Amino acid sequence: MGQNILPFYLVCDESGSMDGEPIDAINTALPELHHEIGINPVVADKTQFAIIGFSDRAEVLLPLSNLSQVASLPVLSTKGSTSFGAALRCVKDEIEADVSRLKSEGHQVYRPVVFFLTDGYPNHGENWRDDHQALTSPSFPYHPNIVAFGIGEADPTVISSIATFRAFMSDNSTSPADALNEFAKALTKSIVRSGSTPAGDGGMVLQAPDQVPGFTSLSVDAL
């Protein structure tokens, strides 16, 4: 029998600058996210979760899954540079394949949500904005809502331009590890609230944070 499903994609920077405390913080927080969602049958049945890591290239670390059926989440590891283009192309391909598959299985699929996390600038000379346009254009019927987070040396202007729904930049009031812990909490709460708060018509609505401790909310650029 078909279900209502809201897909979430964590697109996480694995470039060399994330080495040490930042990547360790993400790897510490992900099992907590897994536990929080996996033990909640209502949320687990209505949401699915995927992880894409990116550096020089992008890699699907966890295909879109019901977290109650996943034994453990993958461990992220740092390497290489920061190809935004590779990340954006990868998540578009995954969304297109995943939504088509879920719909063919008889499910009602709601607009996917991408949580995009980076601590740096995109690779110099990379034409990532074309890839972003392809992902977010109304001509792509499954274009996602994007919630973007920047920490460290990320450019607030770039973070704003990536986001389509919410954008946040670390305010440096806490360590990168603490900021990323708050990021993971925000992601978990968004999934739980979105999966457990029905819309007036019985559908589903993205419940993304308006504020995150340690982060400043940025305005989102219009396309």
Residue pairs with C-beta under 8 A, 6 or more apart in sequence:
1 106
2 105
2 106
2 107
2 108
3 45
3 46
3 107
3 108
4 46
4 107
4 108
4 110
4 203
4 204
5 46
5 47
5 48
5 102
5 107
5 108
5 109
5 110
6 46
6 47
6 48
6 109
6 110
6 111
6 112
6 113
6 194
6 195
6 204
6 206
7 47
7 48
7 49
7 50
7 64
7 95
7 98
7 99
7 102
7 109
7 110
7 112
7 113
8 47
8 48
8 49
8 50
8 112
8 113
8 114
8 115
8 187
8 190
8 191
9 49
9 50
9 51
9 52
9 64
9 91
9 94
9 95
9 112
9 113
9 114
9 115
9 144
10 49
10 50
10 51
10 52
10 115
10 117
10 187
11 52
11 54
11 58
11 87
11 90
11 91
11 114
11 115
11 116
11 117
12 26
12 51
12 52
12 53
12 54
12 76
12 117
13 53
13 54
13 55
13 82
13 117
13 118
13 119
13 120
14 23
14 53
14 54
14 55
14 76
14 77
14 78
14 79
14 80
15 54
15 55
15 78
15 79
15 80
15 81
15 82
15 119
15 120
16 55
16 78
16 79
16 80
16 81
17 78
17 82
17 119
17 120
17 152
17 153
18 78
18 119
19 78
21 175
21 176
21 177
22 119
22 151
22 152
22 176
22 177
22 180
23 76
23 77
23 78
24 177
25 176
25 177
25 178
25 180
25 181
25 184
26 76
26 117
26 180
26 184
27 75
27 76
28 181
29 180
29 181
29 183
29 184
29 185
30 51
30 73
30 76
30 184
31 72
31 73
32 184
32 188
33 73
33 184
33 187
33 188
33 191
34 67
34 70
34 72
34 73
36 188
36 192
37 43
37 44
37 47
37 49
37 67
37 68
37 188
37 191
37 192
37 195
38 44
38 67
38 68
38 70
39 68
40 192
40 195
40 196
41 68
42 195
42 196
43 191
43 192
43 195
43 196
44 66
44 67
44 68
44 195
45 66
45 68
46 195
46 196
46 204
47 67
47 191
47 194
47 195
48 64
48 65
48 66
48 67
48 98
49 62
49 64
49 65
49 67
49 191
50 60
50 62
50 63
50 64
50 65
50 94
50 98
51 60
51 61
51 62
51 73
51 74
51 76
52 58
52 59
52 60
52 61
52 87
52 90
52 91
52 94
53 59
53 61
53 76
53 77
54 82
54 83
54 84
54 86
54 87
54 90
55 78
55 79
55 80
55 81
55 82
55 83
56 79
56 80
56 81
56 83
56 86
57 80
57 83
57 86
58 83
58 86
58 87
58 89
58 90
58 91
59 90
60 90
60 94
61 74
61 76
62 70
62 73
62 74
63 94
63 98
64 94
64 98
81 123
82 118
82 120
82 121
82 122
82 123
83 122
83 123
83 126
83 128
84 118
84 122
84 123
84 126
84 128
84 131
84 132
84 162
85 122
85 123
85 126
85 127
85 128
85 130
85 131
87 116
88 128
88 131
88 132
88 134
88 135
89 131
89 134
91 114
91 135
91 144
92 131
92 134
92 135
92 140
95 112
95 142
95 144
96 140
96 142
98 112
99 109
99 112
99 142
102 109
103 109
108 203
110 203
110 204
111 142
111 143
111 144
111 145
111 206
112 142
112 144
112 145
113 144
113 145
113 146
113 147
113 165
113 190
113 194
113 206
113 208
114 144
114 145
114 146
114 147
115 147
115 149
115 187
115 190
116 146
116 147
116 148
116 149
116 162
116 163
117 148
117 149
117 151
117 180
117 183
118 148
118 149
118 150
118 151
118 154
118 159
119 150
119 151
119 152
119 153
119 154
119 176
120 152
120 153
120 154
121 153
121 154
121 155
121 158
122 128
122 158
129 161
132 161
132 162
133 223
134 140
135 143
135 144
136 143
136 144
136 146
136 164
136 223
137 143
143 164
144 164
145 164
145 165
145 206
145 208
146 162
146 163
146 164
146 165
147 163
147 165
147 166
147 167
147 168
147 190
147 208
148 159
148 160
148 162
148 163
148 166
148 167
148 168
149 159
149 167
149 168
149 169
149 170
149 183
149 212
149 215
150 156
150 158
150 159
150 167
150 168
150 169
150 170
151 169
151 170
151 176
151 179
151 180
151 183
152 170
152 176
154 169
154 170
156 169
156 218
159 167
159 168
159 169
159 218
160 167
160 218
160 219
160 220
160 221
161 221
163 218
163 220
163 221
164 220
164 223
165 206
165 208
165 220
166 208
166 209
166 210
166 217
166 220
167 217
167 218
167 219
167 220
168 209
168 212
168 215
168 216
168 217
168 218
169 215
169 216
169 218
170 176
170 179
170 214
170 215
170 216
171 214
171 215
171 216
173 214
174 182
174 213
174 214
178 214
179 214
179 215
182 212
182 213
182 214
182 215
183 212
183 215
185 212
186 209
186 212
189 207
189 209
190 206
190 207
190 208
190 209
193 207
194 204
194 205
194 206
194 207
195 204
197 205
197 207
198 204
199 205
210 217
211 217
